[in-house]
């Protein structure tokens, strides 16, 4: 793709385009990895510079007092941008400030926040977080030029990821957004054209252009076949793991031997061995997670059996999946342990394919709904869990999900 773009960033005295002023502007014109030109200037706001802005940006009152006023800068900036597509982080903020000062740009605009939320799975899509995740330099620091350069680097990295998507997936994205006015659609149309052009003349290539993409390739996993005769877990061995000087004591600096934890662990292990019910009342500080996870891990692995741990909250599920089980396996030094762990939530946390197909074929959705549908389309092609938590839904997106959840 040989398109020329302009990465734009402003620093201002506040967040209100009508009441605050621009104090710094940077624009970087680039094509692919090559920087073509740079526009950078401070702007005299003809008002005191708020102290918090001085602290945030490092710009001092003396710096802007010597800078040109907005009328001197405006025409040069408009000429620099010309008709190039504009790239930036939450770019509507910058464009609103320019529009309030007479520069109304009709250029295509590509928001790196929106693009990152489509292509990455992060809890924070701020420029600093995305740049760190993608290992982009320079890192943003609330100054116009470094931030414009960071936005350029982020955009290029995200553009590479978008271009790596399957052609059928990109075709469906463009079909899905055909009537929505989605701001990123021109970019995905250009990506589709470039991929089609690259595919021309390649003998034997077969390209699905009917927009049926979006499913993910299933990774077949061998079915779990339990042992014919269950092997009891060695309770004395489990007890030794909790002793002072044992592997857990060495792995966890804050670990302490708790007799009530050892008793609960032994009771759980005995119940598993005997295939009997067990009811335990254990207060705060007992160390319940380790007490049931240890026997569950060994019983499941040595018998190729399923053990279900049902929790009262998703937060506890997350703790077990991302911390407790991971830490236990590392502490026990059992990398070769044949143990598969899966997280299962309530049905509403998963996509209903029937509802999904009905909504995406209706073409009766808003730009915001279209944006979420594109996110889901890309996510479906790569998710291993199907868990909606990977999407980090925000605001009204959760309402749209209610129409799609199982």
Buried (B, 14 or more C-beta within 10 A) or exposed (E): BEBBBBBBBBBBBEEEBEEBBBBBBBBBBBEEEEEEEBBBBBBBBEEEBEEEBBEEBEBEEEBBEEBEEBEEBBEBBBEBBEEBBBBBBBBBBBBBBBEBBEBEBEBBBBBBBBBBBBBBBEEEBBBBBBBBBBEBEEBBEBBBBBBBBBBBBBBBBBBEBBBEBBBBBBBBBBBBBEEBEBBBBBBBBBBBEBBBEEEEEEEEEEEEEEBEBBEEEEEEEEEEEEEEEBEBBEBEEBBEBBEEEBBBBEBEEEBEBBEBBBBBBBBBBBBBBEEEEEEEEBEEEBBBBBBBBBBBBBBBBBBBBEBEBEBEEBEEBBBBBEEBBEBBBEBBEBEEEEBEEEBEBEEEBBBBEEBBEEBBEEEEBEEBBBBBBBBBBBBBBEBEBBBBBEBBBEEEBEEBBEEBBB
